[in-house]
Amino acid sequence: MNEIYKNGSNANIMPLKFTAPSMASVLEQLNIINGILFIPLSQKDLESLKAEVQRRQQLQESFRSSDQPETEEKTPEEEDRSQPTHPNTP
């Protein structure tokens, strides 16, 4: 600003120099903006994560199979026994 006031409007202002960001840093920033977060995992961490997922899937399957007998249909005789009997009143 001092140069402009001293020399008038013909003062030379050096152009700003920017370096282009690397592709990796651009992708990292875009991922953070979009809520994508990469967490570096070791091979040991990956194996324990796989084991945990398999264990949870087996638990879900066992719960589903234990619920299965309750949803079976009753025979007509069982339906008759489960309904209360009403005396015939005129």
N, C-alpha and C positions, 0 to 999 in steps of 0.2 A: 504494500500500500504506500509505503514511503517513496518508492521509486516512481509510482504513478503521480504522486503529488509533486515530486521534484522535477521530473522530466516531462510531464504532461501525458497525453494519451498515447504517445508512441513508445512507451516503455515496453520492453520485452519481458514477458513472464515465461519462465521455463515450463515446458509441458510436464505434466505429472507422469511418472513412469510406474506402471503397475506390472507385476509379474503374474502370469496366469497361474491359478491354483492347479495343483495336480489333480488328476482324475480321481485318485483314491480319496483325497480330502473332499472333493465335491460329492462323491457318492456317499461318503460317511455323513456329511451334513444333510443330504437329502434323506437318508435313512433315518437320521435322528428326528428330522422335521416330521416325517411320516410315521414315527413311532416304531420303527424297526431298529432293534438293538441287537448287535452281534456280541455274544459273550464267548470268549475263547475257552474251549474245554479241552482238557487233556484226554488221552485215550482211556485212562482209568475212570474219569468222570463220565465219559460216554458209555462205558460198559455198565457202570452202576445205574445210570439213567435208563438204559435199555432193560436192565433187570427189574427196576422199579415199575416200569410201564407194563412189562409182562406179568408181574405179580398182581398189579391192579386189574389187568384184563382177566386173569384167572379168577380173582375174587368176584368180579362182576358176573362172569359166566357161572360160577357156583351159586351166586344169589339167584340168577335167572332160573337155573335148573331146580333150585329148591322151591321157587314160586310156582313152578309148572304143575305139580300135583293138585294144588289148591284150585286151579282153574279148570280142572277136568269136569266134564258134564256128568251129572248124576243120572242113574237109570230111573225109569218111571216109578219103580217100587220105592226107591230111596226118596223120590220127590213126595210120594204119598205119605211116607213116614214122617217127613220133616214138616209137613203142613199140619196145623192143629185141626182136630176134628170138631165139628160143630154139631150139636144135637139138632135133630129135625124138630122144629117147632112149627105148629100150624098157624 
